[in-house]
Amino acid sequence: MRVSLLLLSLLPVLVACSTSAPRSADSQPGLAPSGGTASSVEPAASFPAKVAGFSIAGRNVYADPRLGVAYHYQNGSTRCSVYAYDRGYGHIPDGIDNEIVRLEFDEARRDIRLAASAGAYSDLRELGRSHRVIDISAGKLSLLRADYRFRLRGRLRHSVLFVTGSRNRFLKMRCTWLSEKDRLGKSRMERFVHDVADFYLR
């Protein structure tokens, strides 16, 4: 049941934007129950209609406030999404040097594998994991990173996942583009990640 509920929530977004949404907090052991959580009093994060040459293609404000918001963007064949949520945790440390953010990164990677197992895309391969530090107006931001390749609608694509902790939320971004346009996709992804992080931390 846990997998089927996850996939019902993932598939519409995966087909449209090749990314994944956070799973229900109630299905996660050790997460805060509904009511009296940080999410119930913290205002939802917001992001602009246009950023780094991308235009908004969709937005989700989840009924469960612990799952936060998701904004989906498109620039040609490159699609990127950003998620800001807290899963009901009372405190999420900034950055990547803490267990809670590393576990969330692993959870996001599992979601991608589960989506592939459900047929959302095929020939999934994780190319590697690393971390990234970007310079923004507020200073430096560190993010955990995982790179992927897979096939969607018969075409090979490259996808990059980023996760960090910031302002008492998880900040997750994912960008996907056609492998045949790899240089252009990477350039667009770099601008998107930088400008979204810069906007969020102003």
C-alpha positions in Angstrom: 0.0 0.0 0.0 2.8 2.4 0.8 4.3 2.0 -2.7 0.9 2.3 -4.5 0.1 5.5 -2.7 3.5 6.9 -3.5 3.1 6.1 -7.1 -0.3 7.6 -7.4 1.1 10.8 -6.1 4.3 10.6 -8.3 3.1 9.6 -11.7 1.2 12.8 -12.8 4.3 14.9 -11.9 6.7 12.4 -13.3 5.0 12.4 -16.7 4.7 16.1 -16.8 8.0 17.2 -15.2 10.1 14.1 -14.7 10.5 14.6 -11.0 9.1 13.4 -7.7 7.0 14.7 -4.9 7.6 14.1 -1.2 5.7 11.2 0.2 3.0 11.5 2.9 4.5 12.2 6.2 2.1 9.8 8.0 3.7 6.9 6.1 7.2 7.8 7.3 8.3 6.3 10.7 9.4 8.9 13.2 7.9 11.9 11.4 5.7 14.4 13.2 1.9 13.5 13.3 -0.7 15.9 11.9 -1.5 18.9 14.1 0.8 21.1 16.2 3.7 20.8 13.7 6.0 23.5 12.4 4.2 23.2 9.1 0.9 24.2 10.6 2.2 27.6 11.6 4.9 28.3 9.1 3.7 30.1 5.9 4.3 28.1 2.7 7.3 29.0 0.6 6.6 30.7 -2.7 8.6 31.0 -5.9 8.4 33.3 -9.0 6.4 32.7 -12.2 9.5 33.1 -14.2 13.1 32.3 -13.2 16.4 31.9 -15.1 14.6 31.8 -18.5 12.1 29.2 -17.2 8.3 29.8 -17.1 6.0 28.1 -14.6 4.2 25.1 -15.9 2.4 24.0 -12.8 2.2 24.4 -9.0 1.1 22.1 -6.2 0.2 23.2 -2.7 -0.3 20.0 -0.8 -3.3 19.5 1.5 -1.0 18.2 4.1 1.1 21.3 5.1 4.0 19.0 6.0 4.5 18.3 2.3 4.8 22.0 1.5 4.7 23.3 -2.1 6.1 22.3 -5.5 6.7 24.5 -8.5 7.3 23.1 -11.9 9.0 25.0 -14.7 9.9 24.6 -18.3 12.4 26.1 -20.7 12.2 24.4 -24.1 12.9 20.7 -23.6 14.4 21.3 -20.1 12.1 20.8 -17.1 12.9 21.7 -13.5 11.0 21.5 -10.3 11.6 22.9 -6.8 10.0 21.6 -3.6 10.0 23.3 -0.2 8.6 21.2 2.7 9.4 20.1 6.3 7.6 16.8 6.7 6.5 18.0 10.1 9.9 18.2 11.7 10.3 20.9 14.3 13.8 21.7 13.2 15.7 21.1 10.0 19.4 22.2 10.1 20.8 24.3 7.3 23.1 22.7 4.8 24.0 19.1 4.2 26.3 18.1 7.2 23.5 16.5 9.2 21.7 13.2 9.3 18.2 14.5 8.7 19.1 16.1 5.3 21.2 13.1 4.3 18.3 10.8 5.0 15.9 13.0 3.0 18.4 12.8 0.1 18.4 9.0 0.3 14.5 9.1 0.4 14.4 11.2 -2.7 16.7 8.8 -4.5 14.5 5.9 -3.4 11.5 7.7 -4.8 13.2 7.9 -8.2 14.0 4.2 -8.2 10.4 3.4 -7.2 9.0 5.5 -10.0 11.2 3.7 -12.5 10.0 0.3 -11.1 6.4 1.5 -11.7 7.1 2.2 -15.3 7.2 6.0 -15.2 10.5 5.8 -17.2 12.9 3.0 -18.2 16.6 2.1 -18.2 17.3 4.2 -15.1 20.9 4.5 -14.1 22.3 6.6 -11.3 25.6 8.0 -12.6 27.0 9.3 -9.3 26.6 11.3 -6.2 28.4 14.3 -5.0 27.8 17.7 -3.3 27.7 21.1 -4.8 28.5 24.6 -3.3 27.0 27.6 -5.1 27.6 31.3 -4.4 24.5 33.3 -4.0 23.8 36.8 -2.7 23.2 35.4 0.8 26.5 33.6 0.9 27.3 30.0 0.0 24.7 27.1 -0.2 25.7 23.4 -0.1 23.5 20.8 -1.8 23.7 17.0 -2.1 23.5 16.0 -5.7 22.7 12.8 -7.7 22.9 12.4 -11.5 20.7 10.1 -13.5 20.0 8.9 -17.0 16.8 7.2 -18.2 14.5 6.8 -21.1 11.1 8.6 -21.3 8.9 8.3 -24.3 11.7 6.5 -26.1 14.3 9.3 -25.7 17.3 9.3 -23.5 17.4 12.0 -20.8 19.7 13.3 -18.1 18.4 14.3 -14.7 19.9 15.9 -11.6 18.5 15.9 -8.1 19.6 18.4 -5.4 18.6 18.3 -1.7 19.6 20.6 1.2 18.3 22.0 4.4 17.5 25.7 4.5 15.2 28.0 6.6 13.8 25.1 8.5 12.7 23.3 5.4 14.0 20.7 3.0 14.8 22.4 -0.4 14.7 19.9 -3.2 15.3 20.6 -6.9 15.3 18.4 -9.9 16.1 19.2 -13.5 15.7 16.9 -16.6 16.7 17.4 -20.2 17.3 15.5 -23.4 20.7 13.9 -23.5 21.1 14.9 -27.1 21.0 18.5 -25.8 23.2 17.9 -22.9 25.3 21.0 -23.0 22.3 23.3 -23.3 20.4 21.4 -20.6 23.3 21.6 -18.1 23.7 25.3 -18.7 20.0 25.9 -18.1 20.1 23.7 -15.0 23.0 25.6 -13.5 21.2 28.9 -14.0 17.9 27.5 -12.5 19.5 26.1 -9.4 21.5 29.3 -8.7 18.6 31.7 -9.3 16.0 29.6 -7.4 18.3 29.3 -4.4 19.1 33.0 -4.6 15.4 33.9 -4.7 14.6 31.5 -1.8 17.3 32.9 0.5 16.8 36.6 -0.1 
